[in-house]
Amino acid sequence: MADEDKQPRNRKERRAAAKESGKHPSTSTINAAGHIPLSQPDRTGPKGKTLLEIADERTAALQGMMASGQPFEKSLSDGLARDENGRVLLPAKDEDEVIIGPVGESFFLTTSLAMIHFTLDVLVYNQYAQEINWPAIYQRTAVAYPILFLIVYMMKTEMANRYQTVRQLLCLSIAISSGCYMIYAGNTYDYFAVMKQAPPLGTLWIWSVIEMKLGYALASIVVDVGFLLWNGYTIF
């Protein structure tokens, strides 16, 4: 028990004891490591391919494809990071990712169409040399806004986008019917009826042409112009 009490219990005491004995404090630690077994390192080499070998194989394969004119795989043309088995390491980014959604698109498009409706209403007043009734124009534009929004939103929904052919045919029928009827009303009815019907019909025709693809839009314009020429109508 007396020997245990004389053992240094902290660094200060160990240094003092080493100074008195003349030994370095780490000598006992070095001597205590003598029981660790010594062995030679494993020189058998790697069990599989090294990174350099894999890189050399990939380089040789790419050079062979370039020399033979063989195109790269289409699945690798998306620019995504992949492992050696071709699995995508990062999630794919959807190019058609929705930013504002159908409601936002409908809002902005309806606002533009409401401006067109307002402009056409003013132009009709000028066409017939009438004094512009601004409160009536504001009221008609405000009434047309929610109706236009509903129509535009219905064409922006997922179901409408799923059936593109039906959607295009529906817009084509709207463009032809509204365009032909607007031509007929402008050449047949009196100015008061034209002032009431021309702005909404013109706005509807413009919207339907915007929603259609180029082929359908050109077809609707050809039909409207043919209706105009066939009946001998004028647009002024």
C-alpha positions in Angstrom: 0.0 0.0 0.0 2.9 2.3 0.7 4.3 1.7 -2.8 1.0 2.6 -4.4 0.8 5.8 -2.4 4.3 6.8 -3.7 3.3 6.4 -7.3 2.9 9.8 -9.1 -0.8 10.6 -9.7 -0.5 13.5 -12.2 1.8 15.0 -14.7 3.5 17.3 -12.3 4.3 14.5 -9.9 5.5 12.3 -12.8 7.8 15.0 -14.1 9.2 15.6 -10.6 9.8 11.8 -10.1 11.5 11.6 -13.5 13.7 14.5 -12.7 14.7 12.9 -9.4 15.4 9.5 -11.1 17.1 11.1 -14.2 14.8 9.2 -16.7 12.8 10.7 -19.5 9.0 10.6 -18.7 8.2 8.8 -21.9 10.7 6.0 -21.5 8.2 3.8 -19.6 5.6 4.3 -22.3 8.1 3.3 -25.0 9.1 0.2 -23.0 5.5 -0.7 -22.4 4.9 -0.9 -26.2 7.2 -3.8 -26.6 4.4 -6.4 -26.3 2.8 -5.2 -29.6 3.4 -7.9 -32.3 5.3 -6.9 -35.4 4.3 -8.2 -38.9 5.0 -7.5 -42.5 2.4 -5.5 -44.6 0.1 -7.3 -47.0 1.8 -7.3 -50.4 -0.7 -9.5 -52.3 -2.1 -6.5 -54.1 -5.7 -5.2 -54.6 -8.5 -7.8 -54.8 -10.4 -5.8 -57.6 -9.8 -3.2 -60.2 -8.1 0.0 -59.2 -9.5 3.4 -60.0 -6.7 3.9 -62.6 -7.6 0.7 -64.3 -11.3 1.6 -64.4 -10.4 5.1 -65.8 -8.2 3.5 -68.5 -11.0 1.1 -69.5 -13.5 4.0 -69.8 -11.1 6.1 -71.8 -10.3 3.2 -74.2 -14.1 2.6 -74.6 -14.8 6.2 -75.4 -11.9 6.4 -77.9 -13.2 3.3 -79.6 -16.7 4.7 -79.9 -15.3 8.0 -81.3 -13.1 6.2 -83.8 -15.9 3.9 -85.0 -18.4 6.8 -85.2 -20.8 5.0 -82.8 -23.0 7.5 -81.0 -23.3 7.7 -77.3 -26.3 6.1 -75.5 -29.4 8.3 -75.5 -29.9 7.6 -71.8 -26.6 9.3 -71.0 -27.4 12.5 -72.9 -29.5 14.0 -70.1 -26.4 15.3 -68.3 -27.2 13.5 -65.0 -24.5 12.1 -62.7 -24.5 8.3 -62.8 -22.5 5.5 -61.1 -20.5 2.8 -63.0 -23.7 0.8 -63.4 -25.6 3.6 -65.0 -27.8 4.5 -62.0 -28.7 8.1 -61.6 -27.0 9.6 -58.5 -29.0 12.9 -58.5 -32.8 13.3 -59.0 -33.8 14.3 -62.5 -35.0 17.8 -63.0 -38.3 18.0 -64.8 -38.0 20.5 -67.7 -41.7 21.0 -67.7 -41.8 21.9 -64.0 -44.8 24.1 -63.3 -43.8 27.5 -61.9 -47.1 29.3 -61.4 -49.6 26.6 -62.2 -52.8 26.7 -64.3 -54.4 29.3 -62.0 -51.5 31.7 -62.4 -51.3 31.2 -66.1 -55.1 31.7 -66.4 -54.9 34.9 -64.4 -52.2 36.5 -66.6 -53.8 35.4 -69.8 -57.3 36.5 -68.7 -55.9 39.9 -67.7 -54.4 40.3 -71.2 -57.7 39.2 -72.8 -59.6 41.7 -70.7 -57.4 44.5 -72.0 -58.1 43.3 -75.5 -61.8 43.3 -74.8 -61.6 46.8 -73.4 -59.6 48.0 -76.5 -62.1 46.4 -78.9 -65.0 48.0 -77.1 -63.3 51.4 -77.5 -62.6 50.8 -81.2 -66.2 49.9 -81.9 -67.3 53.2 -80.5 -64.8 55.0 -82.7 -65.9 52.9 -85.7 -69.4 54.2 -85.5 -68.4 57.7 -84.4 -70.2 57.4 -81.1 -69.3 59.2 -77.9 -67.4 56.8 -75.7 -69.4 55.6 -72.6 -66.5 54.8 -70.3 -68.6 53.5 -67.4 -70.4 51.1 -69.7 -67.1 49.9 -71.1 -65.7 49.3 -67.6 -68.8 47.4 -66.6 -68.7 45.1 -69.6 -65.0 44.4 -69.2 -65.6 43.6 -65.5 -68.5 41.2 -66.4 -66.4 39.5 -69.1 -63.4 38.9 -66.9 -64.7 36.0 -64.7 -66.2 34.4 -67.8 -62.9 34.6 -69.7 -61.0 33.3 -66.6 -63.3 30.2 -66.4 -62.9 29.4 -70.1 -59.1 29.9 -70.0 -58.7 27.8 -66.8 -60.7 24.9 -68.3 -58.2 24.8 -71.1 -55.3 24.8 -68.7 -56.3 21.9 -66.5 -54.5 18.5 -66.6 -57.4 16.8 -68.3 -57.5 19.3 -71.1 -53.7 19.0 -71.6 -54.1 15.2 -71.6 -56.4 15.2 -74.7 -54.5 17.6 -76.9 -56.3 16.6 -80.1 -59.7 17.2 -78.6 -58.5 20.5 -77.1 -57.2 21.7 -80.5 -60.4 20.7 -82.3 -62.5 22.5 -79.7 -60.5 25.7 -80.1 -60.7 25.3 -83.8 -64.5 25.1 -83.7 -64.6 28.2 -81.4 -62.4 30.2 -83.7 -64.4 29.3 -86.8 -67.8 29.9 -85.2 -66.8 33.2 -83.4 -65.0 34.5 -86.4 -67.7 33.7 -88.9 -70.5 35.0 -86.7 -68.5 38.3 -86.0 -68.2 38.8 -89.8 -71.9 38.0 -90.3 -73.0 40.3 -87.5 -70.8 43.2 -88.6 -72.3 43.1 -92.1 -76.0 42.3 -91.2 -76.9 43.8 -87.8 -77.2 47.5 -86.9 -74.4 49.3 -85.1 -75.9 48.9 -81.6 -75.9 45.1 -81.9 -72.4 45.1 -83.3 -71.2 47.3 -80.4 -72.6 44.7 -78.0 -71.3 41.6 -79.7 -68.0 42.5 -81.5 -65.8 42.9 -78.3 -66.6 39.5 -76.7 -66.6 37.7 -80.1 -63.3 39.3 -81.1 -61.7 38.5 -77.8 -62.9 34.9 -78.0 -61.5 34.5 -81.5 -58.1 35.9 -80.5 -57.9 33.6 -77.5 -58.8 30.5 -79.5 -56.2 31.3 -82.1 -53.6 31.8 -79.4 -54.4 28.4 -77.8 -54.2 26.5 -81.1 -51.1 25.1 -82.9 -50.0 26.8 -86.1 -51.7 24.4 -88.4 -55.1 24.6 -86.7 -54.8 28.4 -86.4 -54.1 28.8 -90.1 -57.0 26.5 -90.9 -59.4 28.6 -88.8 -58.2 31.8 -90.5 -58.6 30.2 -94.0 -62.2 29.2 -93.2 -63.1 32.7 -91.8 -61.6 34.4 -94.9 -63.4 32.0 -97.2 -66.7 32.7 -95.4 -66.0 36.4 -95.9 -65.3 36.1 -99.6 -68.0 33.6 -100.3 -70.7 35.8 -99.0 -69.3 39.0 -100.4 -68.9 40.6 -96.9 -66.5 43.3 -95.9 -64.6 43.9 -92.7 -64.8 47.7 -92.8 
